[in-house]
Amino acid sequence: MKEGIHPRYEPTRIACSCGNVIETRSTAEKVHVEICSQCHPFYTGKQKLMDVAGRVDRFNRRYGKKKDAAAPTGA
């Protein structure tokens, strides 16, 4: 590697708005994030999946399998 053209790779503290601090290495001195793995709903298991306005039911009504029409008549 050439000398003097690469940024310094030093220990860094990443601070989340929830108060969690992560020690790592980076070219940036300080990093502040709004959400981390300690407070993100997907990683904490607090994520709620909601069916907004019955979209799943509406999809199943439109494109779901029809019981009577799918059976062959066998003639």
DRENTORKOL-3810 file (N, C-alpha, C; in nm, 4 decimals):
REM DRENTORKOL-3810
@n.u->0.0840; n.v->-0.1183; n.w->0.0000; ca.u->0.0000; ca.v->0.0000; ca.w->0.0000; c.u->0.0878; c.v->0.1235; c.w->0.0000
@n.u->0.0447; n.v->0.2241; n.w->-0.0728; ca.u->0.1199; ca.v->0.3488; ca.w->-0.0769; c.u->0.1022; c.v->0.4253; c.w->0.0531
@n.u->0.2069; n.v->0.4912; n.w->0.0939; ca.u->0.2040; ca.v->0.5700; ca.w->0.2160; c.u->0.1367; c.v->0.7042; c.w->0.1919
@n.u->0.0544; n.v->0.7486; n.w->0.2877; ca.u->-0.0011; ca.v->0.8829; ca.w->0.2843; c.u->-0.1292; c.v->0.9010; c.w->0.2034
@n.u->-0.1806; n.v->0.7964; n.w->0.1349; ca.u->-0.3020; ca.v->0.8168; ca.w->0.0559; c.u->-0.4241; c.v->0.7487; c.w->0.1185
@n.u->-0.4044; n.v->0.6661; n.w->0.2183; ca.u->-0.5145; ca.v->0.5947; ca.w->0.2804; c.u->-0.5543; c.v->0.6632; c.w->0.4111
@n.u->-0.6850; n.v->0.6672; n.w->0.4424; ca.u->-0.7274; ca.v->0.7268; ca.w->0.5704; c.u->-0.6863; c.v->0.6377; c.w->0.6865
@n.u->-0.6767; n.v->0.6974; n.w->0.8037; ca.u->-0.6388; ca.v->0.6228; ca.w->0.9232; c.u->-0.7546; c.v->0.5367; c.w->0.9701
@n.u->-0.7266; n.v->0.4130; n.w->1.0057; ca.u->-0.8261; ca.v->0.3162; ca.w->1.0515; c.u->-0.8063; c.v->0.2981; c.w->1.2010
@n.u->-0.8876; n.v->0.3694; n.w->1.2799; ca.u->-0.8664; ca.v->0.3761; ca.w->1.4237; c.u->-0.9883; c.v->0.3250; c.w->1.5000
@n.u->-0.9713; n.v->0.2986; n.w->1.6299; ca.u->-1.0869; ca.v->0.2603; ca.w->1.7129; c.u->-1.1913; c.v->0.3716; c.w->1.7143
@n.u->-1.3192; n.v->0.3313; n.w->1.7063; ca.u->-1.4290; ca.v->0.4263; ca.w->1.6969; c.u->-1.5414; c.v->0.3822; c.w->1.7886
@n.u->-1.6167; n.v->0.4792; n.w->1.8389; ca.u->-1.7347; ca.v->0.4517; ca.w->1.9196; c.u->-1.8582; c.v->0.4852; c.w->1.8375
@n.u->-1.9476; n.v->0.3881; n.w->1.8223; ca.u->-2.0744; ca.v->0.4111; ca.w->1.7551; c.u->-2.1796; c.v->0.4259; c.w->1.8633
@n.u->-2.2466; n.v->0.5415; n.w->1.8667; ca.u->-2.3467; ca.v->0.5694; ca.w->1.9692; c.u->-2.4856; c.v->0.5726; c.w->1.9069
@n.u->-2.5775; n.v->0.5001; n.w->1.9681; ca.u->-2.7164; ca.v->0.4972; ca.w->1.9223; c.u->-2.7978; c.v->0.5938; c.w->2.0071
@n.u->-2.9104; n.v->0.6383; n.w->1.9546; ca.u->-2.9945; ca.v->0.7302; ca.w->2.0294; c.u->-3.0593; c.v->0.6627; c.w->2.1507
@n.u->-3.0633; n.v->0.5286; n.w->2.1535; ca.u->-3.1183; ca.v->0.4571; ca.w->2.2695; c.u->-3.0175; c.v->0.4491; c.w->2.3838
@n.u->-2.8921; n.v->0.4861; n.w->2.3578; ca.u->-2.7901; ca.v->0.4836; ca.w->2.4609; c.u->-2.6885; c.v->0.3717; c.w->2.4451
@n.u->-2.7108; n.v->0.2821; n.w->2.3522; ca.u->-2.6190; ca.v->0.1718; ca.w->2.3286; c.u->-2.4916; c.v->0.2240; c.w->2.2615
@n.u->-2.3759; n.v->0.1783; n.w->2.3079; ca.u->-2.2475; ca.v->0.2194; ca.w->2.2515; c.u->-2.1737; c.v->0.0951; c.w->2.2046
@n.u->-2.1239; n.v->0.0993; n.w->2.0817; ca.u->-2.0512; ca.v->-0.0129; ca.w->2.0228; c.u->-1.9097; c.v->0.0322; c.w->1.9922
@n.u->-1.8128; n.v->-0.0455; n.w->2.0358; ca.u->-1.6725; ca.v->-0.0163; ca.w->2.0080; c.u->-1.6295; c.v->-0.0965; c.w->1.8854
@n.u->-1.5751; n.v->-0.0294; n.w->1.7855; ca.u->-1.5291; ca.v->-0.0949; ca.w->1.6642; c.u->-1.4158; c.v->-0.0132; c.w->1.6036
@n.u->-1.3817; n.v->-0.0407; n.w->1.4798; ca.u->-1.2788; ca.v->0.0363; ca.w->1.4111; c.u->-1.3382; c.v->0.0951; c.w->1.2842
@n.u->-1.2967; n.v->0.2166; n.w->1.2514; ca.u->-1.3488; ca.v->0.2842; ca.w->1.1337; c.u->-1.2556; c.v->0.3981; c.w->1.0957
@n.u->-1.2810; n.v->0.4575; n.w->0.9793; ca.u->-1.2048; ca.v->0.5747; ca.w->0.9384; c.u->-1.2672; c.v->0.7021; c.w->0.9936
@n.u->-1.3917; n.v->0.6948; n.w->1.0424; ca.u->-1.4586; ca.v->0.8099; ca.w->1.1032; c.u->-1.4264; c.v->0.8136; c.w->1.2523
@n.u->-1.4180; n.v->0.9347; n.w->1.3079; ca.u->-1.3880; ca.v->0.9478; ca.w->1.4504; c.u->-1.5044; c.v->0.9027; c.w->1.5368
@n.u->-1.6230; n.v->0.9593; n.w->1.5107; ca.u->-1.7430; ca.v->0.9267; ca.w->1.5864; c.u->-1.8556; c.v->0.8969; c.w->1.4881
@n.u->-1.9409; n.v->0.8026; n.w->1.5262; ca.u->-2.0563; ca.v->0.7689; ca.w->1.4447; c.u->-2.1785; c.v->0.7697; c.w->1.5359
@n.u->-2.2842; n.v->0.8411; n.w->1.4950; ca.u->-2.4087; ca.v->0.8443; ca.w->1.5704; c.u->-2.5195; c.v->0.7890; c.w->1.4823
@n.u->-2.5904; n.v->0.6874; n.w->1.5319; ca.u->-2.6999; ca.v->0.6267; ca.w->1.4567; c.u->-2.8296; c.v->0.6435; c.w->1.5346
@n.u->-2.9420; n.v->0.6412; n.w->1.4630; ca.u->-3.0713; ca.v->0.6576; ca.w->1.5277; c.u->-3.1274; c.v->0.5266; c.w->1.5800
@n.u->-3.0890; n.v->0.4147; n.w->1.5162; ca.u->-3.1445; ca.v->0.2856; ca.w->1.5561; c.u->-3.0358; c.v->0.1786; c.w->1.5417
@n.u->-3.0333; n.v->0.0857; n.w->1.6369; ca.u->-2.9312; ca.v->-0.0190; ca.w->1.6353; c.u->-2.9974; c.v->-0.1545; c.w->1.6587
@n.u->-2.9181; n.v->-0.2589; n.w->1.6696; ca.u->-2.9726; ca.v->-0.3930; ca.w->1.6888; c.u->-3.0349; c.v->-0.4111; c.w->1.8269
@n.u->-3.0028; n.v->-0.3259; n.w->1.9219; ca.u->-3.0603; ca.v->-0.3357; ca.w->2.0560; c.u->-3.1989; c.v->-0.2735; c.w->2.0648
@n.u->-3.2313; n.v->-0.1801; n.w->1.9743; ca.u->-3.3611; ca.v->-0.1130; ca.w->1.9821; c.u->-3.4464; c.v->-0.1309; c.w->1.8571
@n.u->-3.3947; n.v->-0.1961; n.w->1.7528; ca.u->-3.4721; ca.v->-0.2161; ca.w->1.6301; c.u->-3.5790; c.v->-0.3233; c.w->1.6543
@n.u->-3.7047; n.v->-0.2975; n.w->1.6164; ca.u->-3.8127; ca.v->-0.3939; ca.w->1.6431; c.u->-3.7910; c.v->-0.5307; c.w->1.5799
@n.u->-3.7285; n.v->-0.5381; n.w->1.4642; ca.u->-3.7067; ca.v->-0.6673; ca.w->1.3988; c.u->-3.6137; c.v->-0.7553; c.w->1.4817
@n.u->-3.5087; n.v->-0.6986; n.w->1.5374; ca.u->-3.4103; ca.v->-0.7768; ca.w->1.6128; c.u->-3.4534; c.v->-0.8023; c.w->1.7570
@n.u->-3.5382; n.v->-0.7166; n.w->1.8134; ca.u->-3.5812; ca.v->-0.7348; ca.w->1.9516; c.u->-3.7022; c.v->-0.8259; c.w->1.9634
@n.u->-3.7667; n.v->-0.8598; n.w->1.8507; ca.u->-3.8826; ca.v->-0.9468; ca.w->1.8533; c.u->-4.0113; c.v->-0.8745; c.w->1.8832
@n.u->-4.0121; n.v->-0.7431; n.w->1.8812; ca.u->-4.1316; ca.v->-0.6653; ca.w->1.9103; c.u->-4.2019; c.v->-0.6170; c.w->1.7835
@n.u->-4.1592; n.v->-0.6694; n.w->1.6688; ca.u->-4.2191; ca.v->-0.6280; ca.w->1.5429; c.u->-4.3584; c.v->-0.6867; c.w->1.5303
@n.u->-4.4520; n.v->-0.6049; n.w->1.4876; ca.u->-4.5886; ca.v->-0.6500; ca.w->1.4694; c.u->-4.6213; c.v->-0.6492; c.w->1.3215
@n.u->-4.6686; n.v->-0.7617; n.w->1.2716; ca.u->-4.7124; ca.v->-0.7693; ca.w->1.1336; c.u->-4.8618; c.v->-0.7444; c.w->1.1325
@n.u->-4.9027; n.v->-0.6431; n.w->1.0587; ca.u->-5.0429; ca.v->-0.6055; ca.w->1.0567; c.u->-5.0987; c.v->-0.6195; c.w->0.9162
@n.u->-5.2187; n.v->-0.6710; n.w->0.9070; ca.u->-5.2893; ca.v->-0.6799; ca.w->0.7808; c.u->-5.3699; c.v->-0.5511; c.w->0.7668
@n.u->-5.3171; n.v->-0.4578; n.w->0.6914; ca.u->-5.3792; ca.v->-0.3272; ca.w->0.6786; c.u->-5.4963; c.v->-0.3359; c.w->0.5824
@n.u->-5.6132; n.v->-0.3050; n.w->0.6313; ca.u->-5.7366; ca.v->-0.2974; ca.w->0.5529; c.u->-5.7706; c.v->-0.4286; c.w->0.4839
@n.u->-5.7350; n.v->-0.5432; n.w->0.5420; ca.u->-5.7730; ca.v->-0.6727; ca.w->0.4881; c.u->-5.7128; c.v->-0.7047; c.w->0.3532
@n.u->-5.5921; n.v->-0.6613; n.w->0.3273; ca.u->-5.5293; ca.v->-0.6830; ca.w->0.1967; c.u->-5.5059; c.v->-0.8299; c.w->0.1669
@n.u->-5.4707; n.v->-0.9082; n.w->0.2685; ca.u->-5.4468; ca.v->-1.0509; ca.w->0.2477; c.u->-5.5776; c.v->-1.1194; c.w->0.2112
@n.u->-5.6857; n.v->-1.0885; n.w->0.2826; ca.u->-5.8153; ca.v->-1.1483; ca.w->0.2519; c.u->-5.8626; c.v->-1.1077; c.w->0.1131
@n.u->-5.8433; n.v->-0.9818; n.w->0.0788; ca.u->-5.8836; ca.v->-0.9350; ca.w->-0.0530; c.u->-5.8040; c.v->-1.0064; c.w->-0.1626
@n.u->-5.6733; n.v->-1.0286; n.w->-0.1412; ca.u->-5.5917; ca.v->-1.1015; ca.w->-0.2375; c.u->-5.6410; c.v->-1.2453; c.w->-0.2528
@n.u->-5.6692; n.v->-1.3111; n.w->-0.1399; ca.u->-5.7170; ca.v->-1.4493; ca.w->-0.1452; c.u->-5.8515; c.v->-1.4598; c.w->-0.2140
@n.u->-5.9394; n.v->-1.3624; n.w->-0.1957; ca.u->-6.0685; ca.v->-1.3650; ca.w->-0.2638; c.u->-6.0513; c.v->-1.3501; c.w->-0.4146
@n.u->-5.9603; n.v->-1.2645; n.w->-0.4566; ca.u->-5.9413; ca.v->-1.2400; ca.w->-0.5992; c.u->-5.8648; c.v->-1.3524; c.w->-0.6687
@n.u->-5.7542; n.v->-1.3953; n.w->-0.6072; ca.u->-5.6621; ca.v->-1.4860; ca.w->-0.6754; c.u->-5.6489; c.v->-1.6228; c.w->-0.6100
@n.u->-5.7223; n.v->-1.6468; n.w->-0.5034; ca.u->-5.7128; ca.v->-1.7742; ca.w->-0.4336; c.u->-5.7740; c.v->-1.8871; c.w->-0.5153
@n.u->-5.7425; n.v->-2.0090; n.w->-0.4767; ca.u->-5.7962; ca.v->-2.1256; ca.w->-0.5478; c.u->-5.9453; c.v->-2.1364; c.w->-0.5251
@n.u->-6.0172; n.v->-2.1703; n.w->-0.6284; ca.u->-6.1606; ca.v->-2.1914; ca.w->-0.6167; c.u->-6.1839; c.v->-2.3409; c.w->-0.6031
@n.u->-6.2595; n.v->-2.3819; n.w->-0.5039; ca.u->-6.2786; ca.v->-2.5233; ca.w->-0.4746; c.u->-6.3617; c.v->-2.5930; c.w->-0.5809
@n.u->-6.4731; n.v->-2.5368; n.w->-0.6235; ca.u->-6.5629; ca.v->-2.6023; ca.w->-0.7190; c.u->-6.5077; c.v->-2.5990; c.w->-0.8606
@n.u->-6.4457; n.v->-2.4896; n.w->-0.9012; ca.u->-6.3984; ca.v->-2.4743; ca.w->-1.0388; c.u->-6.2721; c.v->-2.5555; c.w->-1.0646
@n.u->-6.1952; n.v->-2.5897; n.w->-0.9622; ca.u->-6.0696; ca.v->-2.6612; ca.w->-0.9808; c.u->-6.0910; c.v->-2.8106; c.w->-1.0054
@n.u->-6.2015; n.v->-2.8666; n.w->-0.9627; ca.u->-6.2245; ca.v->-3.0098; ca.w->-0.9777; c.u->-6.2715; c.v->-3.0419; c.w->-1.1202
@n.u->-6.2066; n.v->-3.1396; n.w->-1.1895; ca.u->-6.2502; ca.v->-3.1760; ca.w->-1.3250; c.u->-6.3813; c.v->-3.2534; c.w->-1.3204
@n.u->-6.4590; n.v->-3.2420; n.w->-1.4260; ca.u->-6.5901; ca.v->-3.3099; ca.w->-1.4303; c.u->-6.5770; c.v->-3.4569; c.w->-1.4656
@n.u->-6.4726; n.v->-3.4976; n.w->-1.5388; ca.u->-6.4435; ca.v->-3.6370; ca.w->-1.5673; c.u->-6.5349; c.v->-3.7011; c.w->-1.6702
@n.u->-6.5806; n.v->-3.6303; n.w->-1.7702; ca.u->-6.6727; ca.v->-3.6896; ca.w->-1.8682; c.u->-6.6046; c.v->-3.7519; c.w->-1.9827
END
